[in-house]
Amino acid sequence: MVPIRTDNLAKQFETRRGTIEAVVDVSLAVEAGELFFLLGPSGCGKTTLLRMLAGFIEPSAGRVFIGDRDVTALPPERRDSAMVFQNYALWPHMTVTGNVAFGPRTRGVPARQRRQLVREMLDTVRIADKASSRPMELSGGQQQRVALARALAARPKCLLMDEPLSNLDASLRAAMRWEIQRIVKSSGTTTVYVTHDQAEALAIADRIAVMREGRIVQVGTGRALYERPTSRFVAEFLGDANFLPASHIEREGAELAFQTPIGPIHSRCSMDPPAGGEGVCCIRPECLRPGPPDRTGENTFCARLVEWSHLGGSARFRVRMPDGTVLSGAAMPARPVAEVGEQISVTIAPEDVIVLPA
């Protein structure tokens, strides 16, 4: 297991319309054995960054290190890395065994050892029964497993994955992400994984780097990014949220106190009050707790239930506050506290209130 590091990595592309800054001054440290995600919207630079790690794109500035070795000037085949592409890039004329054996064969692994390695890889990805099949005879999920086995058979020091599940349907994608986590963690290979799918990243990543316009805006565990985003962009990108303008933000002991259109709110957010006392209050839907209309207490407000959608074991609802603000909530279990149109109360625990810069 080896770490991966970038120091001030950047990439510019020259076009007829001028210079495009695809990646801007990215310094990143991926720990040995980590399953690390690059997450962001289309065009944010995540694939360009991954391809610079792989050696397919030359950086305009900065350095790439795999382990203790500076690989910035090395071609892909000399980096001890392997890449799983979005379209899998399997050789159609080869069997599953031939595809998986290709890397070890080109590296001169003896035939007997190579056969053993291929068997191990096919067992690991649970596709040994398809060893003699060709790619065209496999489903999308099976092709993805073969691509992963082929990459790991080369015994790379790091594995680079470019949206490997994007060609699968939703149900298969959900199942395969757990398989990927199992396979790469059992191999111990340091892995950098590119996706725009927030659920995918939140489900299996050890840590996530959120990218925007070529820059990394926040790095952390999925839980930390979801519960304590440092910007409105990260809060919006990683799930649903209600946003309220916050003014007159002041520290009151362990809490922040401020005014919003729906009334005064207290937060146990650890950040310092922003300059000027202005900011944004972020409340996740599951943190909006409906109750009877006579309930009182800190961060408890009167509201009218305007929508209730039953989703099986959970429900989504919307409430209209006295000032006209509409907030979205999520409830589990899915038992309504009132009929649509009736008055209720909503409570937000201070520890669930996120305060962000304006």
N, C-alpha and C positions, 0 to 999 in steps of 0.2 A: 504494500500500500504506500502510495506517495502523495504528497500534496501538490496542488496546482496553484500558481501565483501569476498575477499580471501586475506590472508596474506602469502606471500612466499610459495604458494602451489606448491608441486612437487610430481611426481610419477615416480618411476623406476620399471621396470619389469626385473626379472632375467631370462635369457635364456641360452641355451647351448653355445651360442656364446658370452655370456657376458651380461652386464647390458645395457638395453635400457632405455634412459631417455625420457619418453613420454611427461611429462610436467615439465618445468624447472622454478622454482622460480617465479610463477605468482602471482602478487599482483594486484587485480582488484576491482573496485568499480562500481556497477550497481545502478543507482538511482531508488528510489521508483517510480513505475509506468512506468518504461522505457521499451521499446522494444529494447533489446540489442542483437547484433549479434556477434557470434564467427565465423569468416570467415578465410578459409585457404585451401590449397591443401590437398589431401588425405594423411593421416599419419602425419599431423602437430600437433596432440594432442588435437584438439578441442572437439571431442567426449569423450575422456578420462577426460578432464576438466569438461565437462557437467555432466558426471557420478559421478565425485567426488562431485559436487554440490548436486546431487540427493541422494548421499549416497550409490550408487551401487559399487563404488570403494573406497577403503580406501587410503587416501593419504600417501605417504612416509614421507612427511614433510609439515608443514604449517597448517593453520586454515581456516575454512569456517564459515561465519556468515550469518544468515538470520535474518534481523532486528538487534536487539541488542543481539541475542542469538547465542552462539557458538554451532554449530550443528555438529562439526567435528566428534565426536564419536557417534552420534545418527544414528539409522537405518533409511531407507527411510520413513517409515510410521510415524515417529515422527518428521519429519522436516517441516511439513506444506507446502509441495511442491507437485506438480503433474507433471507427465512427459507424453509427447506425443511422442511415438516411431515412428521410421522410417516405421515399418510395421503395425502401428496403434494398434496391439495387442487387437483387439475386441474379445469378447467371442462369438463364432459362434452359440452357443445354445441359446443365449439370443436375445430378440428383441432389437431394438434401445432404447426403454424405459428402458428395463432391464439393458442394458449396462450403460446408463447415470445415472440410479438410484443406481448403485452398490456402489459408493463411499459414498453418503449420507446414504445409508442403513447400511453399515459397521460402520459408525460413530454414528449410533443410532438416526438419524434424524427421528422424528415421521412421520408416513405414510402420513398424510394429507399435512404436510409441504413439504415432499419429492415429492409428486405428483406435487405440485405447482412449486417447484424448477425445476423439470424435464421439465415441460411445458415452463418455462422461458428459460431454456437452449436450448431447441429445437427451440423455436421461435428466440432466439438470433442467432443461426447458420443456421436458415431458412431451417429446415428439419422436421418440425412438421408433415407434411403429410406422413412421413415414420416411424412414431412412432411404428407401429406394425410390421415393416419389420425386417428381420434378415440380418446380415452383408453380406451374400452371395448374397442377392437380391439387393445390393446397388452398385453404381458405385464407382470408386476410390475416386472421389471428395466427394461423399456423406459419404463414410467411414471415410474420413479425418475429415469431420465436426462432425461426431459422436464421434470420438476420442477426438476432441477438447472440445465438450460439456461435455463428461464424465470427462475430466480433470478439467474443470471449475466448474462442479457441486459439486466437493469436497470443493469448496471455499478455494483454496490454497492461501497462502501468496505469492508464486511465482510459475511460470509456466516454465517448461523446455521442449524445443522442439528439437528433434534430427532429422534434415533433413526431416520434415514431408511431403514435397512435392516431394520428389525424385522419388516416384513410379508413378507419374502422367505424362501424356504427356505434351508437351511444352505449348500448348494453354491453357489447364486446369490449369497448374501450374501458368501461368501468371495471370489468373483470381482469383485463390484461394489465392495468396499472398495478394491481396487487401482485401479479405474477412478475412484473418487471422489478418491483421492489424486492420480492423474495430472491430472484435470481441474482441481481447485482449485489445485494447485501450478503448473500451466501458466498459469492465470489470474492468479496472484500475489495473489489475494484473501485477506485475513486471515479465517480461518475458526474459529469455535467450534462444536464438535460434541459433542452429548450422546449418551451410550450407557451401557448397563449391561454390554455385551459386552467382557470383558477382552481377548479375542483380537483383536477389532476395533481396540481402542485401542492395544494393544502393536504391532500390525502396521504401522499407518500414521501414528500421531500423531508430531508433532515433540516435543510435551510433553503431559503428562497431569496434571490436578488430580484427586486422589482425594477424594471427598466422603463425609461421614458425619454424619447428623443435622444437616444444614444448615451444616456447617462444612467447610472445606478442611483436610484433615489432612496432605497432602503433595503437593508439586508437583515434577515432574522428567521426564526422559526415561523411556520405557518400560523401558529397560535399567537405569537407576539405581533406579527404583522396585522392579523385580523383584529386583535383586541386592543393594540396600542399602535395604530398607524401614526406616522409623523407628518402626514400631509393629506389633504382632501383627495388627491389623486389616488394614493394607495388605499385609502378607506373605500373609495368608490369602486376601484378595480377589484378589490378582494371581497366582494359581497354587497348585499343591499344595505342601505343606511338611510336614515333621516338626518337632514342637515338643517340647523337653525342658526341664524346670526346671533352671536353672543357679544354683549357689550358690558362695559364697566366690570371687567373681570378683575377680581381681587382675591388675594390669599386670605383665608380665614382659618387659621390653625392648619389642620391636615386636609382641608378642603379648599377648592376654588368656588367662589360664589359669583354669579353673573346674571344679567338680565337677558331674556329671550322674548320673542313675540308671544309665547304661550305663558310666560310668567317667570319668576326667579327660579334658577336651578343651581343645585350644588353638585360638585364633582370631586371625587377623590383622585383625580388625575394628578400625577406627580410633576407635571411640567410647571415651569414658572409662568406667571401671567404674561401674555404677550405685550410687547411695547404698545402703548396707547390704549391698552385695555380692551382691544377689539379682537375677535376671533370667530371661530365656527364651532358649534356644538354638534357632535356626531352621536347618534343613538341607533344601535343595531335593532332590527325589527324584533328579535327574540328577547330583547331587553325591555320592551314595552309591555308591561304586565297589566292586563285588564282586571277590573274588580267591580264591586257594587258601587253605586253612585254616592253612597254616604261615607265611603272610605276617605280618611284624611291622613296627613303625615308629610314628611319631607319628600319633595319631588313628586307629589301626587296632584293630579289635575282632573277637573271635570271635562267630559268629552261626550260626543254623541257617536254611537256605533253606526257607521254608514255602509259597511260591507263586511261580510263574513263568508269566506270560501273554505269549505271542508275539503281536506286533501288526504283523507284516510286517517292516519295516526296523528296528523297535525292539521293546523288551519292557518290561513292568512287572513288578516282583517285590516280595516282602515277606520280611523276615527277622525272626526272633525272637532277641532278645538274651538273654544268660544270666539277666538279672533279670526276664525276661518281657516287656519292652518290644518292641513290634512296629514296625518302621520300613518305610516304602515307598520303593522305588527305581525308577529308570528306566535302562535299558541300551541302548546303541547302539554297535556292531551287536548284533543280538539273538541272541547265542550264549551259552547258559547255561554257567556255570562249574562247575555241579554238578547233581545230581538233587535234586528236591524231597525234603526230609527230611535231606539231608546237611549236614555242617558246612562253612562257608566263612568267609572274613574279609570285613569291609567297612572301607573307608578313606574318611575325609573330609579333603580338603586344608584346612589352616588358613585359606586365603584364601576358602574356600567356606562357612565357618561364620559365620552372622549372629548377633549378640548383640543382644537387644532388651530394653527395660525390662519389668519384670514386669507 
